[in-house]
Amino acid sequence: MHLPFTPKARKRTARLFGAVMFSALVVSPVFVLAQNKNPGVSFSTAEAGGTLPAGWKNLPVVKGKPMTHYTLVRDDHTTVLQADADHSASALMHEGDIDLNQTPVVSWRWKAEGRIEGADNRNGSKEDAPARLVFVFDGDKSKLSLFDRASMEVAKRIGGQDLPYATLMYIWSTTAAPGSVIPNPHTGRVQMIVVSGQPGDAGQWQTLRRNIVQDYEKVFHEPPGRITGYGLLTDTDNTATTARAWYGDIRALPGQ
């Protein structure tokens, strides 16, 4: 199906494209990395001030926007990843090497300096978060609604990239209770689950654990396809503010 490029259609699909552009950049290569016996990342084994781990790339959300700065630093005698966003939005991403049949659970550590003033993940013009863990999935796009398929087609024509079938995010948010599910304001193909942001969370390391398969089935109402990419995102482009967060090791684990 082809849609006319009316100003209204361009504006609507440009918002959709921007909402998930970083995901499309991850899945655009023809190849996908072989599934790893030890997927995830160990920032703790790296040197502070050194280069980012192999296979991890800082990808823009929208071309031309400032990039979030990701660096390795020491925190409490351990090397962690520090994210600094200044009116910026970019994701540190890795191509998919997680086999959900073997390792459907993810565990990770993170710490956010504090809330982003004015941020509200339910509002497209305020949709920022100090910390996010992102998973991008493949799937059968023929099963999507006519609107979703048409929007993806127009977004591809605008940006030249295929958009992912689905994106699941775990986010740090103060505007919704833990466990809340927030659809991206521009597309239901991006779903966010709030896992942090309660009073007392700011400035504190948190150790989190989620079953990706169970969460995907809860928000998308079907089993997940193959993970094509995963990573981290700290962004303040919509609120035009600053934020700092730290990320510890991320591990994919067997289910229990």
C-alpha positions in Angstrom: 0.0 0.0 0.0 1.3 3.4 -0.9 0.3 6.6 1.0 0.5 10.1 -0.4 3.1 12.4 1.2 0.7 15.0 2.5 2.1 17.4 5.1 -0.1 15.8 7.8 1.1 12.3 6.8 4.7 13.4 6.7 4.5 15.0 10.2 2.8 11.9 11.7 5.1 9.4 10.2 8.2 11.5 11.0 7.2 11.3 14.6 6.9 7.6 14.3 10.2 7.3 12.5 12.0 9.3 15.2 10.5 7.3 18.0 12.1 4.1 16.8 14.9 5.2 14.4 17.6 3.9 16.7 16.0 0.5 16.5 16.0 0.5 12.7 19.7 1.4 12.6 20.5 -1.7 14.7 18.7 -4.1 12.4 19.6 -2.5 9.1 22.7 -4.7 8.4 22.1 -7.8 6.3 23.7 -10.1 8.8 23.0 -10.7 12.5 25.7 -11.8 14.9 25.7 -15.4 15.9 24.1 -16.1 19.2 26.6 -15.9 22.0 27.1 -18.4 24.8 27.6 -15.4 27.2 25.4 -12.6 25.8 25.3 -9.2 27.5 28.1 -7.0 28.5 30.6 -6.8 31.4 31.6 -3.1 31.9 33.2 -4.2 35.1 36.0 -5.9 33.3 36.9 -2.9 31.2 39.3 -0.1 32.1 37.8 3.3 33.1 38.5 5.8 30.4 39.0 3.1 27.8 37.2 2.3 24.7 33.7 0.9 24.8 33.3 -2.9 24.6 33.6 -4.5 21.1 30.3 -4.6 19.2 28.7 -1.7 21.0 27.8 1.4 18.9 26.4 4.8 19.8 23.5 5.3 17.4 21.5 8.4 16.9 17.8 8.4 17.5 17.2 11.0 14.7 19.8 12.2 12.3 21.1 15.6 13.3 20.2 15.5 17.0 23.0 15.8 19.6 24.4 12.5 20.8 24.3 11.2 24.4 27.9 10.7 25.6 28.7 7.2 26.9 32.0 6.7 28.8 33.6 4.1 31.1 34.2 5.4 34.6 35.0 4.1 38.1 32.2 4.0 40.7 32.7 2.4 44.1 35.8 0.5 42.9 34.0 -0.9 39.8 34.0 0.2 36.2 30.6 1.2 34.9 29.1 3.0 31.9 28.3 6.6 32.5 25.6 8.3 30.3 25.4 12.0 29.9 22.6 13.5 28.0 22.4 17.2 27.1 19.4 18.0 24.9 20.4 14.7 23.3 19.2 11.3 22.3 21.3 8.3 21.1 21.4 4.7 22.1 24.4 2.4 22.9 23.3 -0.7 21.0 24.6 -4.2 20.2 23.3 -6.6 17.5 21.2 -9.5 18.7 23.1 -12.4 20.2 20.6 -13.5 22.8 18.8 -16.9 22.4 15.5 -16.5 24.3 15.0 -20.3 24.3 18.2 -20.6 26.4 18.4 -17.3 28.2 15.0 -15.6 28.5 15.9 -13.6 31.7 17.9 -10.4 31.8 19.6 -9.0 34.9 21.3 -5.6 35.2 22.3 -2.7 37.4 21.7 0.9 37.0 21.7 4.2 38.8 20.0 7.5 37.7 21.2 10.8 39.2 17.5 11.9 39.4 14.3 12.6 37.6 14.2 14.6 34.4 12.3 17.8 35.0 9.2 17.9 32.9 9.6 14.3 31.5 6.4 12.2 31.0 6.7 9.1 29.0 3.0 9.2 28.2 3.4 12.5 26.3 5.2 12.5 23.0 6.6 16.0 23.5 8.0 15.1 26.9 9.0 11.5 26.3 12.5 11.3 27.9 14.0 9.0 30.5 17.3 9.0 32.4 17.8 5.3 31.9 16.4 2.6 29.6 17.2 -0.9 28.7 16.0 -1.6 25.1 15.3 -4.9 23.2 14.4 -4.9 19.5 12.5 -7.9 17.9 11.9 -9.4 14.5 8.5 -10.7 13.6 5.9 -11.2 10.9 4.9 -7.7 9.8 2.0 -9.1 7.7 0.2 -9.7 10.9 0.2 -6.0 11.9 -2.7 -3.7 11.4 -3.1 -1.8 8.2 -2.2 1.4 10.0 1.0 0.0 11.4 2.1 -1.5 8.1 1.3 1.7 6.2 3.2 3.8 8.8 6.2 1.5 8.5 6.2 1.8 4.8 6.0 5.6 4.8 8.7 5.7 7.5 10.9 3.5 5.3 10.4 5.8 2.3 11.3 8.8 4.4 14.4 7.3 6.2 15.4 4.4 3.9 15.4 1.9 6.7 13.1 -0.9 7.7 11.6 -0.3 11.1 11.6 -3.2 13.7 8.6 -5.4 14.3 8.5 -4.5 18.0 10.6 -2.8 20.7 10.4 -3.5 24.4 11.9 -1.0 26.9 12.5 -1.1 30.6 12.5 2.5 31.8 13.3 4.7 34.8 10.2 7.0 35.2 8.7 9.1 38.0 5.3 9.6 36.3 4.0 6.0 36.5 4.1 3.2 39.2 6.6 0.3 38.8 5.1 -2.4 36.6 3.1 0.1 34.6 3.1 -0.4 30.8 3.3 2.7 28.7 2.9 2.5 24.9 5.1 4.9 23.0 2.8 8.0 22.3 3.4 7.6 18.5 3.3 3.8 18.0 2.0 0.8 19.8 5.0 -1.2 18.4 7.1 0.3 21.1 6.1 -0.6 24.6 7.7 0.6 27.9 7.6 -1.1 31.3 8.4 1.1 34.3 10.9 -0.6 36.7 12.4 2.3 38.6 11.7 5.9 39.6 10.1 5.5 43.0 10.9 8.0 45.8 14.4 7.1 47.1 15.6 5.5 43.8 17.5 8.6 42.7 21.2 8.3 43.2 21.0 4.6 44.3 22.3 1.5 42.5 19.5 -0.9 41.7 19.8 -4.5 40.7 16.9 -5.6 38.5 15.8 -8.8 36.9 13.1 -9.4 34.3 11.8 -12.3 32.1 11.9 -10.9 28.6 9.7 -13.6 27.2 7.0 -13.1 29.8 7.1 -9.3 29.5 6.9 -9.4 25.7 3.9 -11.7 25.8 2.2 -9.4 28.3 2.6 -6.3 26.3 2.4 -7.6 22.7 0.0 -10.5 23.3 2.1 -13.1 21.4 5.4 -14.9 21.8 8.5 -12.9 20.9 10.4 -13.4 17.7 14.2 -13.2 17.5 16.0 -10.4 19.3 17.8 -8.4 16.6 19.4 -5.8 18.9 19.6 -4.6 22.5 21.2 -1.8 24.4 20.9 1.3 26.6 19.4 4.7 26.1 19.5 8.0 28.1 17.7 10.8 26.4 16.7 14.4 27.0 16.0 15.7 23.5 12.2 16.3 24.1 12.5 18.1 27.4 15.7 20.0 26.3 17.3 19.3 29.7 20.3 17.3 31.0 20.5 13.9 32.7 23.2 11.5 34.0 22.9 7.8 34.7 25.2 4.9 35.2 24.8 1.3 33.9 26.5 -1.8 35.3 26.9 -5.3 33.8 24.0 -6.8 31.8 23.6 -10.5 31.8 21.2 -12.9 29.9 20.3 -15.8 32.1 18.3 -19.1 32.0 14.8 -19.0 33.2 13.7 -20.5 36.5 
